[in-house]
Amino acid sequence: MTKLRNALYSSLAVPLIFYGCSNNQKTSDEKKQGVETTNKVMILKTPPPEIYDTKTEMFLEKKGGIDEKVINEYIKYFDKSDAPFYKTVDSVEETSKFYETKENDGILSELGMYVNMIHNFRIIKEADEAKIEDLKKEYAPLKKLLIRLDRIHEKDPRDNYEEFEKMYDLIGRDVDPSYKKTDIGVEEVISGKGGVCRDIVAAYYPLLAYYGFDVSFKEGGIGKALHVWLHARIKDKEFDLDPTWYAPMIPLEDRIGNSCEVHVLKDKFTTRR
């Protein structure tokens, strides 16, 4: 399994922010919570509690953190060796408390993300329909990714958790978040050339929606820092995903409550053919 995203490179109290990245200075809240950060990973000073029962081979269900109900529903796809990663993510999520953003928070960044998403849908569609030799060099990795996604894809994937997980992990295989290069297109994000949360979600969302998955995105914040992440529905199960913080697909519980509005683009931007 891919290691936890290097983009835990910020802090718990001030995560990767919607309009850029925070610095690596510890906050007083972090010190109270017993957290150390480096520019690559977050280290919890106290061991996180056990969340996986090795006897029943099921996750212990509790409120907050990872979404144990979804994981247990699809436990046959779970690799037991990944349990330590899930435990770390669960502890990070328990400590990261998001709130619903106000209407005008980050409005310019939000509009920029929408424009980028629409641009990415167009680029994905053009790359999908073109021959690789007819594309500009920078779009070749995107075309190759689409070819690999096609090999996984079924005609109606909306209820297929296994397909969703395989595609999600494949999309993020080379993604390498960085605040040094932002406001970039899907072809650069999937090639590991950087991007912050708004760039990464603007890449994942169009790719997953393009293949017919029921996805949307949410916005929230901690203090003055804003963040955006994915929301997905498989059958009757809904869960959050954060491709910026975590490389593997780990279902998260609703971070900011059911009152939060989820966002989607109009169907005219998300039609495959």
C-alpha positions in Angstrom: 0.0 0.0 0.0 1.2 3.5 -0.8 2.5 5.3 2.3 0.4 8.1 3.8 0.6 11.1 1.6 3.6 13.3 2.1 1.1 16.1 2.3 0.6 15.5 6.0 3.4 18.0 5.7 1.6 20.8 7.3 -0.1 20.6 10.8 -3.2 19.4 12.4 -4.5 22.7 13.5 -3.6 24.4 10.1 -3.9 21.7 7.4 -3.1 22.1 3.7 -5.2 25.2 3.0 -7.6 25.9 0.3 -5.7 28.8 -1.2 -2.2 27.6 -0.6 -0.2 25.9 2.1 0.5 26.7 5.7 4.0 26.8 7.2 5.5 24.1 9.3 5.5 26.0 12.6 3.8 24.2 15.5 0.8 25.9 17.0 0.0 25.9 20.7 -3.0 23.6 20.0 -0.6 21.1 18.4 1.6 21.1 21.5 -1.4 20.4 23.7 -2.4 17.6 21.5 1.0 15.9 21.6 1.8 16.2 17.9 5.1 16.5 16.2 5.3 17.6 12.5 8.0 17.4 9.9 7.9 18.6 6.3 6.9 15.1 5.3 4.8 13.3 7.9 2.9 13.9 11.0 4.0 11.9 14.1 1.7 11.3 17.0 3.6 11.3 20.3 1.1 9.0 22.0 0.2 5.7 20.2 -3.3 5.8 18.6 -5.8 3.4 20.1 -6.5 0.0 18.5 -9.3 0.2 15.9 -9.1 -3.2 14.3 -10.2 -6.4 16.0 -7.9 -9.2 14.8 -10.2 -11.8 16.2 -13.3 -10.7 14.3 -11.3 -9.2 11.5 -13.5 -6.1 11.6 -13.0 -2.5 12.5 -14.4 -1.3 15.8 -17.2 1.2 15.0 -17.1 4.6 16.7 -18.1 8.1 15.8 -15.6 10.3 13.9 -12.3 9.5 12.2 -12.3 6.8 9.5 -15.7 5.4 8.4 -15.7 1.9 9.9 -19.2 1.1 8.6 -18.1 1.6 5.0 -14.8 -0.3 5.5 -16.6 -3.2 7.3 -19.2 -3.3 4.5 -16.4 -3.9 2.0 -13.9 -5.7 4.4 -13.2 -8.3 1.8 -11.2 -5.7 -0.1 -9.2 -4.7 2.9 -5.6 -5.8 3.3 -4.9 -6.6 7.0 -1.3 -5.3 6.7 -2.8 -1.8 6.1 -4.3 -1.6 9.6 -1.5 0.6 11.0 -2.1 3.2 8.3 -5.8 3.3 9.0 -5.0 3.7 12.7 -2.8 6.7 12.1 -5.4 8.3 9.8 -8.1 7.7 12.3 -6.1 9.5 15.0 -5.3 12.4 12.6 -9.0 12.7 11.6 -10.1 12.6 15.3 -7.8 15.6 16.0 -8.6 17.6 12.8 -11.9 19.4 13.5 -13.4 21.0 10.3 -16.2 23.5 10.3 -18.5 24.6 7.4 -17.1 27.6 5.7 -18.9 30.8 5.4 -20.4 31.9 2.0 -17.6 34.4 1.2 -14.6 32.4 2.5 -12.1 31.8 -0.2 -14.5 32.8 -2.9 -11.8 33.7 -5.5 -10.0 30.4 -4.8 -13.3 28.6 -5.1 -14.1 30.2 -8.4 -10.6 29.4 -9.7 -11.1 25.7 -8.7 -14.4 25.6 -10.6 -12.7 27.0 -13.7 -9.9 24.5 -13.3 -12.4 21.6 -13.0 -14.2 22.6 -16.1 -10.9 22.9 -18.0 -9.9 19.5 -16.7 -13.1 17.8 -17.9 -12.4 19.2 -21.3 -8.8 18.1 -21.3 -9.8 14.6 -20.1 -12.4 14.2 -22.8 -10.0 15.5 -25.5 -7.2 13.2 -24.4 -9.6 10.2 -24.2 -10.9 10.7 -27.7 -7.4 11.4 -29.3 -4.7 9.1 -30.3 -1.6 9.4 -28.1 0.6 10.3 -31.0 -1.7 13.3 -31.8 -1.4 14.8 -28.3 1.1 17.3 -27.0 3.8 15.7 -24.9 2.5 17.0 -21.6 -0.8 15.2 -22.1 0.7 11.8 -22.8 0.7 10.7 -19.1 -3.0 11.6 -18.9 -3.8 9.5 -22.0 -1.8 6.6 -20.5 -3.7 6.9 -17.2 -7.1 6.9 -19.1 -6.0 3.7 -20.9 -5.3 2.0 -17.6 -8.5 3.3 -16.1 -10.4 1.9 -19.1 -9.1 -1.6 -18.3 -10.7 -1.4 -14.8 -13.9 0.4 -15.9 -17.3 -1.3 -16.2 -20.3 0.2 -17.9 -22.1 1.2 -14.7 -19.7 1.5 -11.9 -21.8 3.4 -9.4 -22.3 0.5 -7.1 -18.8 -1.0 -7.5 -16.7 -0.3 -4.5 -13.8 -2.4 -5.7 -13.6 -0.6 -9.1 -13.8 2.8 -7.3 -11.0 1.9 -5.0 -8.8 0.6 -7.8 -9.4 3.7 -9.9 -8.9 6.1 -7.0 -5.6 4.5 -6.1 -4.4 4.5 -9.7 -5.2 8.2 -10.1 -3.2 9.1 -7.1 -0.2 6.8 -7.8 2.1 9.6 -8.8 0.4 12.6 -7.2 2.9 14.6 -5.1 1.2 17.6 -3.4 3.3 20.8 -3.1 2.6 24.4 -2.5 5.6 25.3 -4.7 3.5 24.8 -7.8 -0.2 25.6 -7.6 -3.1 26.3 -9.9 -2.2 23.5 -12.3 -4.2 21.2 -14.6 -5.0 17.5 -14.3 -2.1 16.6 -16.6 0.4 18.1 -14.2 -1.3 16.8 -11.0 -1.4 13.2 -12.0 2.3 13.5 -13.2 3.5 14.4 -9.7 4.3 18.1 -10.5 2.7 19.5 -7.4 -0.6 21.2 -6.6 -2.5 21.9 -3.4 -6.0 20.7 -2.3 -7.9 22.7 -4.8 -5.7 21.4 -7.7 -5.8 17.8 -6.5 -9.6 17.7 -6.0 -10.0 19.5 -9.4 -8.2 16.5 -10.9 -9.7 13.6 -9.0 -13.3 14.8 -9.2 -13.4 15.1 -13.0 -11.7 11.8 -13.5 -14.0 9.9 -11.2 -17.1 11.7 -12.4 -16.0 11.1 -16.0 -16.2 7.4 -15.4 -19.6 7.6 -13.9 -19.0 7.5 -10.2 -21.3 9.5 -7.8 -18.8 12.0 -6.5 -18.9 15.6 -5.3 -16.7 17.8 -3.1 -16.9 19.6 0.2 -15.2 22.7 1.6 -14.4 23.4 5.2 -11.9 25.0 7.5 -9.9 25.1 10.7 -9.3 28.5 12.0 -8.4 30.7 9.0 -7.2 27.8 6.9 -9.6 26.5 4.2 -9.6 23.0 2.7 -11.5 21.0 0.1 -11.9 17.3 -0.2 -14.1 14.6 -2.0 -17.4 13.1 -1.1 -18.5 9.8 -2.6 -21.6 7.6 -2.6 -21.4 3.8 -3.3 -24.9 2.2 -3.2 -26.4 3.7 0.0 -23.1 4.4 1.7 -21.7 8.0 1.7 -18.2 8.9 2.9 -15.5 11.5 2.6 -12.1 11.1 1.0 -9.1 13.4 1.2 -6.7 12.7 -1.7 -4.5 15.6 -0.6 -3.7 14.3 2.8 -3.8 10.5 2.2 -2.7 8.6 -0.9 -4.6 5.4 -0.3 -8.4 5.4 -0.5 -9.5 5.5 3.2 -13.2 6.3 3.8 -13.6 9.1 6.4 -16.7 9.9 8.4 -18.6 13.2 7.6 -16.1 15.8 8.7 -18.4 18.8 9.3 -21.9 17.3 9.7 -24.8 16.5 7.5 -25.7 20.1 7.2 -22.8 20.8 4.9 -23.7 21.4 1.3 -21.9 19.1 -1.2 -20.9 20.6 -4.6 -21.1 19.2 -8.1 -20.6 20.6 -11.6 -23.5 20.5 -14.1 -23.9 17.4 -16.1 -22.9 19.2 -19.3 -19.4 19.4 -18.0 -19.2 15.7 -16.8 -20.5 13.8 -19.8 -18.0 11.2 -21.1 -19.3 10.7 -24.7 
